């Protein structure tokens, strides 16, 4: 989803067209990240035309830059759920698309049922709560 500071002119909107982002300074993650790959797959060549002003190596850095008003960014919704609930950021859908990122958990098959690895795998596999 696109994230913007709560005082941004788009903050009250529910969605936005990808072409509208061409006029807004963007904050991105590093080029080889999974999110960048998903954006290229979802938006094709249009993703390469986004006006990236700054890049950060972490989602936390991206969120803080957006909060500081340095630009807007596209992040996974799960990474900003707390900020959205608290009203510290506003989130918009892009072209009414839902882009999903697969997560993989690797663990030993013979791990005891109560070990941390099995509990973590169950947590990751559980449906997200809004």
Backbone atoms as SQL, in Angstrom:
CREATE TABLE atoms (id INTEGER PRIMARY KEY, chain TEXT, resi INTEGER, resn TEXT, atom TEXT, x REAL, y REAL, z REAL);
INSERT INTO atoms VALUES
  (1, 'A', 1, 'UNK', 'N', 0.832, -1.176, 0.000),
  (2, 'A', 1, 'UNK', 'CA', 0.000, 0.000, 0.000),
  (3, 'A', 1, 'UNK', 'C', 0.879, 1.243, 0.000),
  (4, 'A', 2, 'UNK', 'N', 0.318, 2.345, -0.440),
  (5, 'A', 2, 'UNK', 'CA', 1.032, 3.617, -0.398),
  (6, 'A', 2, 'UNK', 'C', 0.842, 4.205, 0.992),
  (7, 'A', 3, 'UNK', 'N', 1.921, 4.672, 1.593),
  (8, 'A', 3, 'UNK', 'CA', 1.795, 5.350, 2.888),
  (9, 'A', 3, 'UNK', 'C', 2.184, 6.813, 2.731),
  (10, 'A', 4, 'UNK', 'N', 1.431, 7.654, 3.440),
  (11, 'A', 4, 'UNK', 'CA', 1.652, 9.095, 3.434),
  (12, 'A', 4, 'UNK', 'C', 1.503, 9.594, 4.869),
  (13, 'A', 5, 'UNK', 'N', 2.094, 10.761, 5.179),
  (14, 'A', 5, 'UNK', 'CA', 1.878, 11.330, 6.511),
  (15, 'A', 5, 'UNK', 'C', 0.401, 11.723, 6.663),
  (16, 'A', 6, 'UNK', 'N', -0.129, 11.756, 7.877),
  (17, 'A', 6, 'UNK', 'CA', -1.557, 12.041, 8.071),
  (18, 'A', 6, 'UNK', 'C', -1.995, 13.415, 7.587),
  (19, 'A', 7, 'UNK', 'N', -1.063, 14.352, 7.443),
  (20, 'A', 7, 'UNK', 'CA', -1.428, 15.698, 6.969),
  (21, 'A', 7, 'UNK', 'C', -1.277, 15.840, 5.449),
  (22, 'A', 8, 'UNK', 'N', -0.875, 14.797, 4.768),
  (23, 'A', 8, 'UNK', 'CA', -0.682, 14.825, 3.314),
  (24, 'A', 8, 'UNK', 'C', -2.017, 15.022, 2.597),
  (25, 'A', 9, 'UNK', 'N', -2.003, 15.657, 1.440),
  (26, 'A', 9, 'UNK', 'CA', -3.237, 15.943, 0.685),
  (27, 'A', 9, 'UNK', 'C', -3.975, 14.670, 0.261),
  (28, 'A', 10, 'UNK', 'N', -3.295, 13.528, 0.213),
  (29, 'A', 10, 'UNK', 'CA', -3.927, 12.261, -0.165),
  (30, 'A', 10, 'UNK', 'C', -4.376, 11.442, 1.050),
  (31, 'A', 11, 'UNK', 'N', -4.096, 11.890, 2.243),
  (32, 'A', 11, 'UNK', 'CA', -4.303, 11.082, 3.449),
  (33, 'A', 11, 'UNK', 'C', -5.753, 10.628, 3.648),
  (34, 'A', 12, 'UNK', 'N', -6.720, 11.374, 3.212),
  (35, 'A', 12, 'UNK', 'CA', -8.135, 11.014, 3.413),
  (36, 'A', 12, 'UNK', 'C', -8.656, 10.094, 2.321),
  (37, 'A', 13, 'UNK', 'N', -7.876, 9.867, 1.296),
  (38, 'A', 13, 'UNK', 'CA', -8.307, 9.005, 0.192),
  (39, 'A', 13, 'UNK', 'C', -8.130, 7.534, 0.557),
  (40, 'A', 14, 'UNK', 'N', -8.911, 6.682, -0.099),
  (41, 'A', 14, 'UNK', 'CA', -8.794, 5.237, 0.123),
  (42, 'A', 14, 'UNK', 'C', -7.873, 4.590, -0.907),
  (43, 'A', 15, 'UNK', 'N', -7.771, 5.228, -2.083),
  (44, 'A', 15, 'UNK', 'CA', -6.960, 4.655, -3.140),
  (45, 'A', 15, 'UNK', 'C', -6.384, 5.725, -4.044),
  (46, 'A', 16, 'UNK', 'N', -5.485, 5.276, -4.920),
  (47, 'A', 16, 'UNK', 'CA', -4.802, 6.197, -5.827),
  (48, 'A', 16, 'UNK', 'C', -4.391, 5.425, -7.078),
  (49, 'A', 17, 'UNK', 'N', -4.338, 6.134, -8.192),
  (50, 'A', 17, 'UNK', 'CA', -3.869, 5.523, -9.437),
  (51, 'A', 17, 'UNK', 'C', -2.343, 5.610, -9.482),
  (52, 'A', 18, 'UNK', 'N', -1.721, 4.580, -10.012),
  (53, 'A', 18, 'UNK', 'CA', -0.261, 4.545, -10.090),
  (54, 'A', 18, 'UNK', 'C', 0.283, 5.773, -10.817),
  (55, 'A', 19, 'UNK', 'N', -0.393, 6.225, -11.871),
  (56, 'A', 19, 'UNK', 'CA', 0.092, 7.382, -12.647),
  (57, 'A', 19, 'UNK', 'C', 0.180, 8.650, -11.803),
  (58, 'A', 20, 'UNK', 'N', -0.630, 8.753, -10.753),
  (59, 'A', 20, 'UNK', 'CA', -0.602, 9.942, -9.888),
  (60, 'A', 20, 'UNK', 'C', 0.698, 10.033, -9.091),
  (61, 'A', 21, 'UNK', 'N', 1.365, 8.916, -8.890),
  (62, 'A', 21, 'UNK', 'CA', 2.594, 8.914, -8.095),
  (63, 'A', 21, 'UNK', 'C', 3.756, 9.580, -8.813),
  (64, 'A', 22, 'UNK', 'N', 3.636, 9.778, -10.116),
  (65, 'A', 22, 'UNK', 'CA', 4.714, 10.397, -10.889),
  (66, 'A', 22, 'UNK', 'C', 5.008, 11.822, -10.430),
  (67, 'A', 23, 'UNK', 'N', 4.040, 12.461, -9.777),
  (68, 'A', 23, 'UNK', 'CA', 4.219, 13.848, -9.351),
  (69, 'A', 23, 'UNK', 'C', 4.682, 13.979, -7.902),
  (70, 'A', 24, 'UNK', 'N', 4.902, 12.873, -7.243),
  (71, 'A', 24, 'UNK', 'CA', 5.208, 12.909, -5.806),
  (72, 'A', 24, 'UNK', 'C', 6.573, 12.299, -5.519),
  (73, 'A', 25, 'UNK', 'N', 7.416, 12.962, -4.712),
  (74, 'A', 25, 'UNK', 'CA', 8.696, 12.357, -4.337),
  (75, 'A', 25, 'UNK', 'C', 8.449, 11.043, -3.595),
  (76, 'A', 26, 'UNK', 'N', 9.162, 10.013, -4.008),
  (77, 'A', 26, 'UNK', 'CA', 8.977, 8.688, -3.423),
  (78, 'A', 26, 'UNK', 'C', 10.190, 8.297, -2.595),
  (79, 'A', 27, 'UNK', 'N', 9.926, 7.484, -1.593),
  (80, 'A', 27, 'UNK', 'CA', 10.979, 6.907, -0.768),
  (81, 'A', 27, 'UNK', 'C', 10.906, 5.403, -0.997),
  (82, 'A', 28, 'UNK', 'N', 12.043, 4.799, -1.274),
  (83, 'A', 28, 'UNK', 'CA', 12.045, 3.378, -1.577),
  (84, 'A', 28, 'UNK', 'C', 12.995, 2.599, -0.719),
  (85, 'A', 29, 'UNK', 'N', 12.883, 1.295, -0.862),
  (86, 'A', 29, 'UNK', 'CA', 13.838, 0.388, -0.238),
  (87, 'A', 29, 'UNK', 'C', 14.951, 0.138, -1.236),
  (88, 'A', 30, 'UNK', 'N', 15.858, -0.714, -0.872),
  (89, 'A', 30, 'UNK', 'CA', 16.953, -1.028, -1.777),
  (90, 'A', 30, 'UNK', 'C', 16.426, -1.775, -2.996),
  (91, 'A', 31, 'UNK', 'N', 17.077, -1.587, -4.140),
  (92, 'A', 31, 'UNK', 'CA', 16.597, -2.097, -5.425),
  (93, 'A', 31, 'UNK', 'C', 16.352, -3.596, -5.460),
  (94, 'A', 32, 'UNK', 'N', 17.137, -4.392, -4.795),
  (95, 'A', 32, 'UNK', 'CA', 17.008, -5.840, -4.892),
  (96, 'A', 32, 'UNK', 'C', 16.051, -6.471, -3.897),
  (97, 'A', 33, 'UNK', 'N', 15.268, -5.670, -3.186),
  (98, 'A', 33, 'UNK', 'CA', 14.392, -6.227, -2.162),
  (99, 'A', 33, 'UNK', 'C', 13.211, -6.968, -2.762),
  (100, 'A', 34, 'UNK', 'N', 12.583, -7.790, -1.942),
  (101, 'A', 34, 'UNK', 'CA', 11.400, -8.519, -2.373),
  (102, 'A', 34, 'UNK', 'C', 10.258, -7.601, -2.741),
  (103, 'A', 35, 'UNK', 'N', 10.083, -6.511, -2.003),
  (104, 'A', 35, 'UNK', 'CA', 9.005, -5.570, -2.304),
  (105, 'A', 35, 'UNK', 'C', 9.237, -4.921, -3.658),
  (106, 'A', 36, 'UNK', 'N', 10.464, -4.547, -3.957),
  (107, 'A', 36, 'UNK', 'CA', 10.769, -3.949, -5.266),
  (108, 'A', 36, 'UNK', 'C', 10.454, -4.930, -6.392),
  (109, 'A', 37, 'UNK', 'N', 10.767, -6.186, -6.190),
  (110, 'A', 37, 'UNK', 'CA', 10.464, -7.211, -7.189),
  (111, 'A', 37, 'UNK', 'C', 8.959, -7.348, -7.381),
  (112, 'A', 38, 'UNK', 'N', 8.202, -7.347, -6.287),
  (113, 'A', 38, 'UNK', 'CA', 6.742, -7.430, -6.379),
  (114, 'A', 38, 'UNK', 'C', 6.165, -6.246, -7.149),
  (115, 'A', 39, 'UNK', 'N', 6.706, -5.053, -6.905),
  (116, 'A', 39, 'UNK', 'CA', 6.206, -3.862, -7.610),
  (117, 'A', 39, 'UNK', 'C', 6.472, -3.961, -9.103),
  (118, 'A', 40, 'UNK', 'N', 7.647, -4.449, -9.474),
  (119, 'A', 40, 'UNK', 'CA', 7.939, -4.625, -10.904),
  (120, 'A', 40, 'UNK', 'C', 6.986, -5.634, -11.534),
  (121, 'A', 41, 'UNK', 'N', 6.687, -6.698, -10.822),
  (122, 'A', 41, 'UNK', 'CA', 5.762, -7.703, -11.339),
  (123, 'A', 41, 'UNK', 'C', 4.340, -7.141, -11.459),
  (124, 'A', 42, 'UNK', 'N', 3.917, -6.376, -10.473),
  (125, 'A', 42, 'UNK', 'CA', 2.545, -5.856, -10.456),
  (126, 'A', 42, 'UNK', 'C', 2.326, -4.693, -11.418),
  (127, 'A', 43, 'UNK', 'N', 3.316, -3.826, -11.555),
  (128, 'A', 43, 'UNK', 'CA', 3.126, -2.594, -12.325),
  (129, 'A', 43, 'UNK', 'C', 3.988, -2.495, -13.571),
  (130, 'A', 44, 'UNK', 'N', 4.810, -3.496, -13.824),
  (131, 'A', 44, 'UNK', 'CA', 5.620, -3.527, -15.039),
  (132, 'A', 44, 'UNK', 'C', 6.565, -2.343, -15.141),
  (133, 'A', 45, 'UNK', 'N', 6.686, -1.806, -16.354),
  (134, 'A', 45, 'UNK', 'CA', 7.622, -0.707, -16.609),
  (135, 'A', 45, 'UNK', 'C', 7.265, 0.557, -15.836),
  (136, 'A', 46, 'UNK', 'N', 5.996, 0.728, -15.485),
  (137, 'A', 46, 'UNK', 'CA', 5.585, 1.918, -14.740),
  (138, 'A', 46, 'UNK', 'C', 6.292, 2.003, -13.392),
  (139, 'A', 47, 'UNK', 'N', 6.614, 0.858, -12.797),
  (140, 'A', 47, 'UNK', 'CA', 7.309, 0.855, -11.505),
  (141, 'A', 47, 'UNK', 'C', 8.683, 1.505, -11.616),
  (142, 'A', 48, 'UNK', 'N', 9.359, 1.308, -12.737),
  (143, 'A', 48, 'UNK', 'CA', 10.696, 1.885, -12.926),
  (144, 'A', 48, 'UNK', 'C', 10.648, 3.399, -13.108),
  (145, 'A', 49, 'UNK', 'N', 9.484, 3.936, -13.412),
  (146, 'A', 49, 'UNK', 'CA', 9.347, 5.378, -13.656),
  (147, 'A', 49, 'UNK', 'C', 8.954, 6.162, -12.404),
  (148, 'A', 50, 'UNK', 'N', 8.801, 5.482, -11.283),
  (149, 'A', 50, 'UNK', 'CA', 8.447, 6.189, -10.051),
  (150, 'A', 50, 'UNK', 'C', 9.602, 7.088, -9.632),
  (151, 'A', 51, 'UNK', 'N', 9.306, 8.322, -9.225),
  (152, 'A', 51, 'UNK', 'CA', 10.373, 9.276, -8.874),
  (153, 'A', 51, 'UNK', 'C', 10.962, 9.028, -7.489),
  (154, 'A', 52, 'UNK', 'N', 11.881, 8.073, -7.394),
  (155, 'A', 52, 'UNK', 'CA', 12.485, 7.734, -6.102),
  (156, 'A', 52, 'UNK', 'C', 13.494, 8.817, -5.709),
  (157, 'A', 53, 'UNK', 'N', 13.242, 9.459, -4.581),
  (158, 'A', 53, 'UNK', 'CA', 14.111, 10.526, -4.074),
  (159, 'A', 53, 'UNK', 'C', 15.167, 9.972, -3.131),
  (160, 'A', 54, 'UNK', 'N', 14.756, 9.073, -2.247),
  (161, 'A', 54, 'UNK', 'CA', 15.644, 8.498, -1.238),
  (162, 'A', 54, 'UNK', 'C', 15.431, 6.993, -1.180),
  (163, 'A', 55, 'UNK', 'N', 16.451, 6.260, -0.781),
  (164, 'A', 55, 'UNK', 'CA', 16.293, 4.830, -0.536),
  (165, 'A', 55, 'UNK', 'C', 16.862, 4.490, 0.837),
  (166, 'A', 56, 'UNK', 'N', 16.260, 3.497, 1.453),
  (167, 'A', 56, 'UNK', 'CA', 16.689, 3.047, 2.779),
  (168, 'A', 56, 'UNK', 'C', 16.828, 1.540, 2.769),
  (169, 'A', 57, 'UNK', 'N', 17.631, 1.024, 3.655),
  (170, 'A', 57, 'UNK', 'CA', 17.852, -0.410, 3.748),
  (171, 'A', 57, 'UNK', 'C', 16.870, -1.112, 4.660),
  (172, 'A', 58, 'UNK', 'N', 15.945, -0.362, 5.253),
  (173, 'A', 58, 'UNK', 'CA', 14.972, -0.990, 6.151),
  (174, 'A', 58, 'UNK', 'C', 13.617, -0.320, 6.016),
  (175, 'A', 59, 'UNK', 'N', 12.582, -1.091, 6.283),
  (176, 'A', 59, 'UNK', 'CA', 11.230, -0.540, 6.263),
  (177, 'A', 59, 'UNK', 'C', 11.070, 0.503, 7.354),
  (178, 'A', 60, 'UNK', 'N', 11.716, 0.300, 8.479),
  (179, 'A', 60, 'UNK', 'CA', 11.631, 1.280, 9.569),
  (180, 'A', 60, 'UNK', 'C', 12.184, 2.628, 9.120),
  (181, 'A', 61, 'UNK', 'N', 13.291, 2.633, 8.389),
  (182, 'A', 61, 'UNK', 'CA', 13.844, 3.875, 7.859),
  (183, 'A', 61, 'UNK', 'C', 12.888, 4.536, 6.886),
  (184, 'A', 62, 'UNK', 'N', 12.257, 3.742, 6.034),
  (185, 'A', 62, 'UNK', 'CA', 11.275, 4.267, 5.078),
  (186, 'A', 62, 'UNK', 'C', 10.114, 4.914, 5.828),
  (187, 'A', 63, 'UNK', 'N', 9.582, 4.231, 6.837),
  (188, 'A', 63, 'UNK', 'CA', 8.448, 4.773, 7.602),
  (189, 'A', 63, 'UNK', 'C', 8.808, 6.104, 8.259),
  (190, 'A', 64, 'UNK', 'N', 9.987, 6.164, 8.848),
  (191, 'A', 64, 'UNK', 'CA', 10.400, 7.406, 9.525),
  (192, 'A', 64, 'UNK', 'C', 10.576, 8.560, 8.536),
  (193, 'A', 65, 'UNK', 'N', 11.083, 8.255, 7.352),
  (194, 'A', 65, 'UNK', 'CA', 11.239, 9.294, 6.327),
  (195, 'A', 65, 'UNK', 'C', 9.873, 9.810, 5.866),
  (196, 'A', 66, 'UNK', 'N', 8.910, 8.915, 5.718),
  (197, 'A', 66, 'UNK', 'CA', 7.552, 9.333, 5.347),
  (198, 'A', 66, 'UNK', 'C', 6.955, 10.185, 6.460),
  (199, 'A', 67, 'UNK', 'N', 7.115, 9.751, 7.708),
  (200, 'A', 67, 'UNK', 'CA', 6.615, 10.528, 8.855),
  (201, 'A', 67, 'UNK', 'C', 7.223, 11.926, 8.892),
  (202, 'A', 68, 'UNK', 'N', 8.488, 12.039, 8.468),
  (203, 'A', 68, 'UNK', 'CA', 9.183, 13.334, 8.461),
  (204, 'A', 68, 'UNK', 'C', 8.769, 14.204, 7.273),
  (205, 'A', 69, 'UNK', 'N', 7.919, 13.670, 6.387),
  (206, 'A', 69, 'UNK', 'CA', 7.454, 14.451, 5.248),
  (207, 'A', 69, 'UNK', 'C', 8.421, 14.504, 4.079),
  (208, 'A', 70, 'UNK', 'N', 9.346, 13.555, 4.007),
  (209, 'A', 70, 'UNK', 'CA', 10.340, 13.564, 2.933),
  (210, 'A', 70, 'UNK', 'C', 9.820, 12.949, 1.637),
  (211, 'A', 71, 'UNK', 'N', 8.654, 12.342, 1.677),
  (212, 'A', 71, 'UNK', 'CA', 8.062, 11.722, 0.501),
  (213, 'A', 71, 'UNK', 'C', 7.036, 10.689, 0.913),
  (214, 'A', 72, 'UNK', 'N', 6.561, 9.931, -0.050),
  (215, 'A', 72, 'UNK', 'CA', 5.598, 8.864, 0.190),
  (216, 'A', 72, 'UNK', 'C', 6.265, 7.547, -0.189),
  (217, 'A', 73, 'UNK', 'N', 5.681, 6.429, 0.217),
  (218, 'A', 73, 'UNK', 'CA', 6.322, 5.158, -0.092),
  (219, 'A', 73, 'UNK', 'C', 5.300, 4.049, -0.253),
  (220, 'A', 74, 'UNK', 'N', 5.742, 2.969, -0.874),
  (221, 'A', 74, 'UNK', 'CA', 4.933, 1.774, -1.027),
  (222, 'A', 74, 'UNK', 'C', 5.561, 0.703, -0.149),
  (223, 'A', 75, 'UNK', 'N', 4.763, 0.178, 0.778),
  (224, 'A', 75, 'UNK', 'CA', 5.237, -0.836, 1.714),
  (225, 'A', 75, 'UNK', 'C', 4.180, -1.921, 1.858),
  (226, 'A', 76, 'UNK', 'N', 4.557, -3.004, 2.477),
  (227, 'A', 76, 'UNK', 'CA', 3.591, -4.050, 2.780),
  (228, 'A', 76, 'UNK', 'C', 2.724, -3.574, 3.950),
  (229, 'A', 77, 'UNK', 'N', 1.435, -3.775, 3.831),
  (230, 'A', 77, 'UNK', 'CA', 0.498, -3.314, 4.863),
  (231, 'A', 77, 'UNK', 'C', 0.853, -3.846, 6.248),
  (232, 'A', 78, 'UNK', 'N', 1.284, -5.081, 6.314),
  (233, 'A', 78, 'UNK', 'CA', 1.604, -5.671, 7.612),
  (234, 'A', 78, 'UNK', 'C', 2.734, -4.920, 8.325),
  (235, 'A', 79, 'UNK', 'N', 3.569, -4.218, 7.571),
  (236, 'A', 79, 'UNK', 'CA', 4.696, -3.482, 8.159),
  (237, 'A', 79, 'UNK', 'C', 4.278, -2.161, 8.790),
  (238, 'A', 80, 'UNK', 'N', 3.068, -1.698, 8.481),
  (239, 'A', 80, 'UNK', 'CA', 2.626, -0.397, 8.998),
  (240, 'A', 80, 'UNK', 'C', 1.297, -0.477, 9.739),
  (241, 'A', 81, 'UNK', 'N', 0.864, -1.684, 10.040),
  (242, 'A', 81, 'UNK', 'CA', -0.450, -1.869, 10.680),
  (243, 'A', 81, 'UNK', 'C', -0.600, -1.024, 11.947),
  (244, 'A', 82, 'UNK', 'N', 0.410, -1.027, 12.794),
  (245, 'A', 82, 'UNK', 'CA', 0.347, -0.266, 14.052),
  (246, 'A', 82, 'UNK', 'C', 0.259, 1.237, 13.781),
  (247, 'A', 83, 'UNK', 'N', 1.053, 1.735, 12.850),
  (248, 'A', 83, 'UNK', 'CA', 1.051, 3.170, 12.531),
  (249, 'A', 83, 'UNK', 'C', -0.280, 3.602, 11.920),
  (250, 'A', 84, 'UNK', 'N', -0.890, 2.737, 11.110),
  (251, 'A', 84, 'UNK', 'CA', -2.196, 3.044, 10.514),
  (252, 'A', 84, 'UNK', 'C', -3.263, 3.113, 11.600),
  (253, 'A', 85, 'UNK', 'N', -3.270, 2.130, 12.502),
  (254, 'A', 85, 'UNK', 'CA', -4.256, 2.113, 13.593),
  (255, 'A', 85, 'UNK', 'C', -4.135, 3.350, 14.477),
  (256, 'A', 86, 'UNK', 'N', -2.896, 3.758, 14.748),
  (257, 'A', 86, 'UNK', 'CA', -2.653, 4.904, 15.631),
  (258, 'A', 86, 'UNK', 'C', -2.835, 6.239, 14.922),
  (259, 'A', 87, 'UNK', 'N', -3.002, 6.231, 13.598),
  (260, 'A', 87, 'UNK', 'CA', -3.172, 7.480, 12.848),
  (261, 'A', 87, 'UNK', 'C', -1.870, 8.202, 12.571),
  (262, 'A', 88, 'UNK', 'N', -0.743, 7.540, 12.815),
  (263, 'A', 88, 'UNK', 'CA', 0.551, 8.190, 12.542),
  (264, 'A', 88, 'UNK', 'C', 0.862, 8.185, 11.052),
  (265, 'A', 89, 'UNK', 'N', 0.285, 7.245, 10.306),
  (266, 'A', 89, 'UNK', 'CA', 0.410, 7.191, 8.853),
  (267, 'A', 89, 'UNK', 'C', -0.972, 6.939, 8.260),
  (268, 'A', 90, 'UNK', 'N', -1.139, 7.308, 7.003),
  (269, 'A', 90, 'UNK', 'CA', -2.363, 6.982, 6.269),
  (270, 'A', 90, 'UNK', 'C', -1.974, 6.051, 5.135),
  (271, 'A', 91, 'UNK', 'N', -2.847, 5.112, 4.808),
  (272, 'A', 91, 'UNK', 'CA', -2.555, 4.138, 3.765),
  (273, 'A', 91, 'UNK', 'C', -3.589, 4.153, 2.657),
  (274, 'A', 92, 'UNK', 'N', -3.120, 4.017, 1.415),
  (275, 'A', 92, 'UNK', 'CA', -3.989, 4.009, 0.242),
  (276, 'A', 92, 'UNK', 'C', -3.685, 2.783, -0.609),
  (277, 'A', 93, 'UNK', 'N', -4.708, 2.208, -1.195),
  (278, 'A', 93, 'UNK', 'CA', -4.523, 1.127, -2.167),
  (279, 'A', 93, 'UNK', 'C', -4.111, 1.756, -3.492),
  (280, 'A', 94, 'UNK', 'N', -3.286, 1.063, -4.234),
  (281, 'A', 94, 'UNK', 'CA', -2.824, 1.562, -5.531),
  (282, 'A', 94, 'UNK', 'C', -3.561, 0.820, -6.628),
  (283, 'A', 95, 'UNK', 'N', -4.276, 1.563, -7.464),
  (284, 'A', 95, 'UNK', 'CA', -5.044, 0.970, -8.561),
  (285, 'A', 95, 'UNK', 'C', -5.913, -0.189, -8.081),
  (286, 'A', 96, 'UNK', 'N', -6.422, -0.085, -6.854),
  (287, 'A', 96, 'UNK', 'CA', -7.312, -1.091, -6.262),
  (288, 'A', 96, 'UNK', 'C', -6.724, -2.499, -6.324),
  (289, 'A', 97, 'UNK', 'N', -5.404, -2.604, -6.322),
  (290, 'A', 97, 'UNK', 'CA', -4.754, -3.922, -6.369),
  (291, 'A', 97, 'UNK', 'C', -4.348, -4.373, -4.977),
  (292, 'A', 98, 'UNK', 'N', -4.386, -5.651, -4.811),
  (293, 'A', 98, 'UNK', 'CA', -3.860, -6.251, -3.582),
  (294, 'A', 98, 'UNK', 'C', -2.640, -7.060, -3.991),
  (295, 'A', 99, 'UNK', 'N', -1.496, -6.613, -3.543),
  (296, 'A', 99, 'UNK', 'CA', -0.238, -7.287, -3.867),
  (297, 'A', 99, 'UNK', 'C', 0.167, -8.070, -2.628),
  (298, 'A', 100, 'UNK', 'N', 0.432, -9.329, -2.812),
  (299, 'A', 100, 'UNK', 'CA', 0.787, -10.163, -1.675),
  (300, 'A', 100, 'UNK', 'C', 2.213, -10.669, -1.812),
  (301, 'A', 101, 'UNK', 'N', 2.874, -10.759, -0.678),
  (302, 'A', 101, 'UNK', 'CA', 4.266, -11.201, -0.634),
  (303, 'A', 101, 'UNK', 'C', 4.323, -12.534, 0.104),
  (304, 'A', 102, 'UNK', 'N', 4.811, -13.563, -0.553),
  (305, 'A', 102, 'UNK', 'CA', 4.881, -14.858, 0.144),
  (306, 'A', 102, 'UNK', 'C', 5.978, -14.859, 1.205),
  (307, 'A', 103, 'UNK', 'N', 5.700, -15.539, 2.293),
  (308, 'A', 103, 'UNK', 'CA', 6.690, -15.727, 3.354),
  (309, 'A', 103, 'UNK', 'C', 6.944, -17.219, 3.485),
  (310, 'A', 104, 'UNK', 'N', 8.182, -17.567, 3.743),
  (311, 'A', 104, 'UNK', 'CA', 8.554, -18.968, 3.870),
  (312, 'A', 104, 'UNK', 'C', 9.210, -19.185, 5.220),
  (313, 'A', 105, 'UNK', 'N', 8.877, -20.291, 5.845),
  (314, 'A', 105, 'UNK', 'CA', 9.478, -20.674, 7.111),
  (315, 'A', 105, 'UNK', 'C', 10.100, -22.056, 6.925),
  (316, 'A', 106, 'UNK', 'N', 11.352, -22.172, 7.275),
  (317, 'A', 106, 'UNK', 'CA', 12.047, -23.450, 7.188),
  (318, 'A', 106, 'UNK', 'C', 12.367, -23.895, 8.611),
  (319, 'A', 107, 'UNK', 'N', 12.028, -25.150, 8.900),
  (320, 'A', 107, 'UNK', 'CA', 12.323, -25.690, 10.226),
  (321, 'A', 107, 'UNK', 'C', 12.552, -27.184, 10.099),
  (322, 'A', 108, 'UNK', 'N', 13.104, -27.756, 11.104),
  (323, 'A', 108, 'UNK', 'CA', 13.329, -29.198, 11.121),
  (324, 'A', 108, 'UNK', 'C', 11.994, -29.926, 11.252),
  (325, 'A', 109, 'UNK', 'N', 11.798, -30.956, 10.472),
  (326, 'A', 109, 'UNK', 'CA', 10.556, -31.736, 10.524),
  (327, 'A', 109, 'UNK', 'C', 10.405, -32.477, 11.847),
  (328, 'A', 110, 'UNK', 'N', 11.523, -32.808, 12.473),
  (329, 'A', 110, 'UNK', 'CA', 11.453, -33.572, 13.721),
  (330, 'A', 110, 'UNK', 'C', 11.509, -32.684, 14.970),
  (331, 'A', 111, 'UNK', 'N', 11.271, -31.389, 14.802),
  (332, 'A', 111, 'UNK', 'CA', 11.294, -30.473, 15.947),
  (333, 'A', 111, 'UNK', 'C', 10.127, -30.799, 16.886),
  (334, 'A', 112, 'UNK', 'N', 10.351, -30.717, 18.207),
  (335, 'A', 112, 'UNK', 'CA', 9.270, -30.994, 19.166),
  (336, 'A', 112, 'UNK', 'C', 8.105, -30.021, 18.970),
  (337, 'A', 113, 'UNK', 'N', 6.885, -30.454, 19.246),
  (338, 'A', 113, 'UNK', 'CA', 5.704, -29.613, 19.018),
  (339, 'A', 113, 'UNK', 'C', 5.717, -28.295, 19.781),
  (340, 'A', 114, 'UNK', 'N', 6.371, -28.249, 20.937),
  (341, 'A', 114, 'UNK', 'CA', 6.353, -27.025, 21.740),
  (342, 'A', 114, 'UNK', 'C', 7.599, -26.154, 21.559),
  (343, 'A', 115, 'UNK', 'N', 8.454, -26.469, 20.585),
  (344, 'A', 115, 'UNK', 'CA', 9.673, -25.668, 20.407),
  (345, 'A', 115, 'UNK', 'C', 9.337, -24.325, 19.745),
  (346, 'A', 116, 'UNK', 'N', 10.218, -23.369, 19.932),
  (347, 'A', 116, 'UNK', 'CA', 10.003, -22.011, 19.404),
  (348, 'A', 116, 'UNK', 'C', 9.833, -21.995, 17.887),
  (349, 'A', 117, 'UNK', 'N', 10.582, -22.832, 17.173),
  (350, 'A', 117, 'UNK', 'CA', 10.496, -22.852, 15.708),
  (351, 'A', 117, 'UNK', 'C', 9.101, -23.254, 15.238),
  (352, 'A', 118, 'UNK', 'N', 8.508, -24.244, 15.865),
  (353, 'A', 118, 'UNK', 'CA', 7.149, -24.669, 15.487),
  (354, 'A', 118, 'UNK', 'C', 6.124, -23.594, 15.854),
  (355, 'A', 119, 'UNK', 'N', 6.281, -22.993, 17.015),
  (356, 'A', 119, 'UNK', 'CA', 5.344, -21.927, 17.419),
  (357, 'A', 119, 'UNK', 'C', 5.440, -20.746, 16.465),
  (358, 'A', 120, 'UNK', 'N', 6.672, -20.389, 16.076),
  (359, 'A', 120, 'UNK', 'CA', 6.865, -19.283, 15.134),
  (360, 'A', 120, 'UNK', 'C', 6.235, -19.615, 13.781),
  (361, 'A', 121, 'UNK', 'N', 6.441, -20.837, 13.296),
  (362, 'A', 121, 'UNK', 'CA', 5.840, -21.252, 12.021),
  (363, 'A', 121, 'UNK', 'C', 4.324, -21.155, 12.083),
  (364, 'A', 122, 'UNK', 'N', 3.733, -21.535, 13.193),
  (365, 'A', 122, 'UNK', 'CA', 2.282, -21.413, 13.355),
  (366, 'A', 122, 'UNK', 'C', 1.820, -19.967, 13.356),
  (367, 'A', 123, 'UNK', 'N', 2.618, -19.103, 13.980),
  (368, 'A', 123, 'UNK', 'CA', 2.293, -17.669, 14.005),
  (369, 'A', 123, 'UNK', 'C', 2.313, -17.091, 12.591),
  (370, 'A', 124, 'UNK', 'N', 3.344, -17.402, 11.818),
  (371, 'A', 124, 'UNK', 'CA', 3.487, -16.888, 10.457),
  (372, 'A', 124, 'UNK', 'C', 2.364, -17.398, 9.572),
  (373, 'A', 125, 'UNK', 'N', 1.963, -18.648, 9.755),
  (374, 'A', 125, 'UNK', 'CA', 0.945, -19.259, 8.906),
  (375, 'A', 125, 'UNK', 'C', -0.479, -18.818, 9.275),
  (376, 'A', 126, 'UNK', 'N', -0.663, -18.251, 10.461),
  (377, 'A', 126, 'UNK', 'CA', -1.997, -17.850, 10.888),
  (378, 'A', 126, 'UNK', 'C', -2.486, -16.670, 10.065),
  (379, 'A', 127, 'UNK', 'N', -3.792, -16.607, 9.810),
  (380, 'A', 127, 'UNK', 'CA', -4.348, -15.472, 9.047),
  (381, 'A', 127, 'UNK', 'C', -4.101, -14.149, 9.788),
  (382, 'A', 128, 'UNK', 'N', -3.827, -13.108, 9.028),
  (383, 'A', 128, 'UNK', 'CA', -3.580, -11.780, 9.610),
  (384, 'A', 128, 'UNK', 'C', -4.874, -11.239, 10.207),
  (385, 'A', 129, 'UNK', 'N', -4.746, -10.550, 11.329),
  (386, 'A', 129, 'UNK', 'CA', -5.897, -9.897, 11.954),
  (387, 'A', 129, 'UNK', 'C', -5.826, -8.427, 11.666),
  (388, 'A', 130, 'UNK', 'N', -6.893, -7.874, 11.168),
  (389, 'A', 130, 'UNK', 'CA', -6.917, -6.448, 10.810),
  (390, 'A', 130, 'UNK', 'C', -6.977, -5.566, 12.014);
